[in-house]
Amino acid sequence: MSLDLTTFTSIAACLSGLGACASAWGTLRAVGEMRKQREESYRPDIACSVLVFGNAAQSSTIQICNVGLGVAKNVAVNISAPLDDVLPDINEAFQEENCRISHEDNIFKFESSVDDETGFSETFSMPCVTRIKYLFPGMDNVVEAGIPNYFQRLLALMAARAFEKEDGRVKELLRRIKLKIHTDFFDVGGKKFSMECIYTFFDALYDYEKRTYQFRFI
């Protein structure tokens, strides 16, 4: 089979076009990788400390740190306790003490009654948001975010019952308690990132003489 000059020229042009397309694709891919590396070079990354607190702990806060390479802007740290699954069982465990815990419309309430006429209640606002304008990289720029007051009050109530009265049921309920930390932040280019982690109860220390406790969540 012989090829005339026209056919040969057409085949050569097609091969040349395919080569140009492959070269262009390679260039675009290289540019994309360079852009990705450039973005990664100033991307922030938020991390939180292991949660240890209680009336025996030095602080009831969580440390927020930027472990990335770039500055994080307009950081919003939302700390909450997802209690919907465990709250009915907690109320059942404390029913003998006429104690009831409820939450509705961002209000967390503790109610207790001695008889039909005597009682008291405590209310706490549930939203717990810490806002940070700029969070610079490095462990030297750690910012503390407070643990919700209602969460601390709940664990104090459960600690007294679980350890002072050696209530095994409440000890098991403690293991179902969780704390959620959701963080939104932006890099210097205005790109938004989100990070969420769930802390679960790990262990506890209780001093029966001083009646102090310390919980650790990981």
C-alpha positions as CSV (number, residue, x, y, z in Angstrom):
1,M,0.0,0.0,0.0
2,S,1.4,3.3,-1.1
3,L,0.7,6.8,0.3
4,D,0.6,9.8,-1.9
5,L,2.0,13.1,-0.7
6,T,-1.5,14.5,0.3
7,T,-2.4,11.6,2.5
8,F,1.0,11.6,4.1
9,T,0.7,15.3,4.8
10,S,-2.7,14.8,6.4
11,I,-1.5,12.0,8.7
12,A,1.5,14.1,9.7
13,A,-0.8,17.0,10.5
14,C,-3.1,14.8,12.6
15,L,-0.1,13.4,14.6
16,S,1.2,16.9,15.1
17,G,-2.2,18.1,16.4
18,L,-2.4,15.2,18.8
19,G,1.1,16.0,20.0
20,A,0.1,19.6,20.6
21,C,-3.0,18.6,22.5
22,A,-1.0,16.2,24.7
23,S,1.5,19.0,25.3
24,A,-1.2,21.5,26.2
25,W,-2.8,19.0,28.6
26,G,0.5,18.4,30.3
27,T,1.0,22.2,30.6
28,L,-2.5,22.7,32.1
29,R,-1.9,19.9,34.6
30,A,1.4,21.3,35.6
31,V,-0.1,24.8,36.1
32,G,-2.9,23.2,38.1
33,E,-0.4,21.4,40.4
34,M,1.5,24.7,40.8
35,R,-1.7,26.5,41.7
36,K,-2.6,23.8,44.2
37,Q,0.9,23.9,45.8
38,R,0.7,27.7,46.0
39,E,-2.7,27.5,47.7
40,E,-1.5,24.8,50.1
41,S,1.5,27.0,51.0
42,Y,-0.8,29.6,52.7
43,R,-3.7,27.3,53.8
44,P,-4.4,27.4,57.6
45,D,-5.3,24.3,59.5
46,I,-7.1,24.5,62.9
47,A,-6.6,21.9,65.7
48,C,-7.9,21.6,69.2
49,S,-6.3,20.4,72.4
50,V,-7.3,17.3,74.4
51,L,-10.1,18.3,76.7
52,V,-9.3,18.0,80.4
53,F,-11.4,19.9,82.9
54,G,-13.4,19.8,86.1
55,N,-13.4,21.5,89.5
56,A,-9.9,20.1,90.1
57,A,-8.6,21.2,86.7
58,Q,-6.7,24.4,86.2
59,S,-8.8,25.6,83.4
60,S,-12.2,24.9,81.8
61,T,-11.1,25.9,78.3
62,I,-10.1,24.3,75.0
63,Q,-6.9,25.5,73.3
64,I,-7.3,26.4,69.6
65,C,-4.2,26.4,67.5
66,N,-3.4,27.0,63.8
67,V,-1.1,24.2,62.8
68,G,-1.2,25.2,59.1
69,L,1.2,27.5,57.2
70,G,-1.0,30.4,56.6
71,V,-3.0,32.9,58.7
72,A,-6.6,31.9,59.5
73,K,-9.1,34.8,59.3
74,N,-12.5,35.3,60.9
75,V,-12.4,32.1,62.9
76,A,-15.6,31.0,64.5
77,V,-15.4,28.2,67.1
78,N,-18.8,26.8,68.0
79,I,-18.8,24.4,71.0
80,S,-21.9,22.4,71.8
81,A,-23.0,19.1,73.5
82,P,-25.2,16.8,71.5
83,L,-27.3,15.5,74.3
84,D,-30.6,14.5,72.6
85,D,-29.9,10.8,72.7
86,V,-28.7,10.6,76.3
87,L,-30.8,13.3,78.1
88,P,-33.9,11.1,78.5
89,D,-31.8,8.5,80.3
90,I,-30.2,11.1,82.5
91,N,-33.6,12.4,83.5
92,E,-34.7,8.9,84.4
93,A,-31.6,8.3,86.5
94,F,-32.2,11.5,88.5
95,Q,-36.0,11.0,88.8
96,E,-35.8,9.9,92.4
97,E,-34.1,13.3,93.3
98,N,-36.9,15.2,91.6
99,C,-34.4,16.7,89.2
100,R,-35.2,17.4,85.5
101,I,-33.0,18.7,82.8
102,S,-34.4,20.1,79.5
103,H,-33.3,22.3,76.6
104,E,-35.5,24.2,74.2
105,D,-34.9,27.3,72.0
106,N,-31.2,27.5,72.9
107,I,-32.0,27.5,76.6
108,F,-30.7,24.7,78.9
109,K,-32.6,24.3,82.1
110,F,-32.0,22.5,85.4
111,E,-35.1,22.1,87.6
112,S,-35.3,20.5,91.1
113,S,-38.1,20.4,93.6
114,V,-38.2,19.3,97.2
115,D,-41.9,19.2,97.4
116,D,-44.9,20.6,95.6
117,E,-44.2,24.1,96.8
118,T,-40.4,24.3,97.1
119,G,-37.9,24.1,94.2
120,F,-35.4,26.0,92.2
121,S,-34.2,26.2,88.6
122,E,-31.1,27.3,86.7
123,T,-31.1,28.4,83.1
124,F,-28.1,28.6,80.7
125,S,-27.8,30.0,77.2
126,M,-26.7,27.2,74.9
127,P,-24.9,28.9,72.0
128,C,-21.2,29.1,72.9
129,V,-19.2,30.7,70.1
130,T,-15.7,32.1,70.2
131,R,-14.7,34.5,67.4
132,I,-11.1,35.2,66.5
133,K,-10.2,37.8,63.9
134,Y,-6.8,36.4,63.0
135,L,-5.2,33.2,64.2
136,F,-1.5,33.1,63.2
137,P,0.3,29.8,62.7
138,G,2.3,28.2,65.6
139,M,2.0,27.0,69.1
140,D,2.9,30.5,70.4
141,N,-0.4,31.9,69.1
142,V,-2.8,29.6,70.9
143,V,-6.2,31.0,71.7
144,E,-8.5,29.6,74.4
145,A,-12.2,29.0,73.9
146,G,-14.5,28.5,76.9
147,I,-16.4,25.3,77.6
148,P,-20.2,25.9,77.8
149,N,-21.4,26.6,81.3
150,Y,-24.4,24.2,81.0
151,F,-22.0,21.4,80.0
152,Q,-19.9,22.0,83.1
153,R,-23.0,22.2,85.3
154,L,-24.3,18.9,83.9
155,L,-21.0,17.0,84.5
156,A,-20.7,18.4,88.0
157,L,-24.2,17.1,88.8
158,M,-23.4,13.7,87.3
159,A,-20.0,13.5,89.0
160,A,-21.5,13.9,92.4
161,R,-24.0,11.2,91.8
162,A,-21.7,8.8,90.0
163,F,-18.9,8.9,92.6
164,E,-20.3,10.1,95.9
165,K,-23.2,7.6,95.7
166,E,-21.3,5.0,93.6
167,D,-24.1,5.0,91.0
168,G,-22.9,2.7,88.3
169,R,-25.8,3.7,86.0
170,V,-24.7,7.4,86.0
171,K,-21.1,6.3,85.4
172,E,-22.2,4.5,82.3
173,L,-24.2,7.6,81.2
174,L,-21.0,9.7,81.5
175,R,-19.4,7.5,78.8
176,R,-22.2,8.6,76.4
177,I,-21.5,12.3,76.9
178,K,-20.0,14.1,73.9
179,L,-18.7,17.5,73.1
180,K,-18.7,18.8,69.5
181,I,-16.4,21.5,68.2
182,H,-17.2,23.1,64.8
183,T,-14.9,25.6,63.4
184,D,-15.3,27.8,60.3
185,F,-12.4,30.0,59.0
186,F,-11.0,31.6,55.9
187,D,-7.5,31.8,54.4
188,V,-5.9,35.0,53.2
189,G,-7.4,34.5,49.8
190,G,-10.9,34.4,51.2
191,K,-11.5,30.7,50.7
192,K,-13.7,29.1,53.4
193,F,-12.8,26.0,55.4
194,S,-14.6,24.0,58.1
195,M,-13.4,21.6,60.7
196,E,-15.4,19.5,63.1
197,C,-14.4,17.1,65.8
198,I,-16.3,15.1,68.4
199,Y,-14.9,14.6,71.9
200,T,-16.0,11.5,73.8
201,F,-15.6,10.8,77.5
202,F,-12.4,8.9,78.2
203,D,-11.7,8.7,81.9
204,A,-12.2,10.5,85.2
205,L,-10.4,11.2,88.5
206,Y,-12.3,11.8,91.7
207,D,-10.9,12.9,95.1
208,Y,-13.4,11.6,97.7
209,E,-11.7,13.6,100.4
210,K,-11.8,17.0,98.6
211,R,-14.8,16.2,96.5
212,T,-13.0,17.3,93.4
213,Y,-13.2,15.7,89.9
214,Q,-11.4,15.9,86.6
215,F,-12.7,14.5,83.4
216,R,-10.8,13.8,80.2
217,F,-12.3,13.8,76.7
218,I,-10.5,12.7,73.6
